[in-house]
Amino acid sequence: TPFLIVAIDGGAASGKSSSSRTLSERFNLLHVDTGSYYRAVTAEMLRQNVRADDPAAVHAALARLALGTRVDGRSAVMTLGDRAAGDEIRSREVNDHVSHFAAIPELRAALLTYQRSQADVARAHGFRGLVMEGRDIGSVIFPDADFRFFLHADQVERARRRAQEGQQDSIAERDRLDSSRKASPLTCPAGATSIDTTHLTLAEVVDRMAAAIATKL
Ligand code: C5P
């Protein structure tokens, strides 16, 4: 069977994580949450007191990063040296800084190579393919993915979902920064399947995507 790549993009709390996790189980795909990668690198920069508005310091820190991957169940987890990214990547501080680091072209370039290499990780671990979620997966990382979905939901509903998760997160501000940046902004790529999840349950979102995938398998 050919290796399958499913790309899921969307704003904060659009339903990407839950749906990609479920699809990973249904189709035996490695689940890759690229937001967790931007978060892990941001946490590391903060740990080193590197600021997003100091390009030279970001450059130097990037050159020292030793990025690796650990597979935890069905999910890929970024490792930095001998440490795996943990709960600290969901902290308030990381929420507030991640979009500023994610706007730096050089940082995105480093993660682009790393993210593409996740296909090899999936193969090495015997997965049938991968489902990767983020902001620029269908547009930049895997524009030739077998399936590309773009999820969106109205702002009130997304804020409600995030609050339900107990997270303090400025999703409106992150979406504004992510959509307006010059380097691979958040946008629905041409040819992707756009799904409005505002009034859909998780099961309904997953069923739509799974139905689309199943017709071509
Ligand atoms: O998906 P999540 O909300 O955890 O992503 C955190 C942040 O990482 C986003 O707000 C965005 O700034 C950045 N990101 C990105 N490109 C991706 C995934 C995440 O710029 N592919």
Boltz pocket constraint, residues with backbone or C-beta under 6 A from the ligand:
constraints:
  - pocket:
      binder: B
      contacts: [[A, 11], [A, 12], [A, 13], [A, 34], [A, 35], [A, 36], [A, 38], [A, 39], [A, 98], [A, 99], [A, 100], [A, 102], [A, 103], [A, 133], [A, 134], [A, 135], [A, 136], [A, 137], [A, 174], [A, 175], [A, 178], [A, 184]]
      max_distance: 6.0
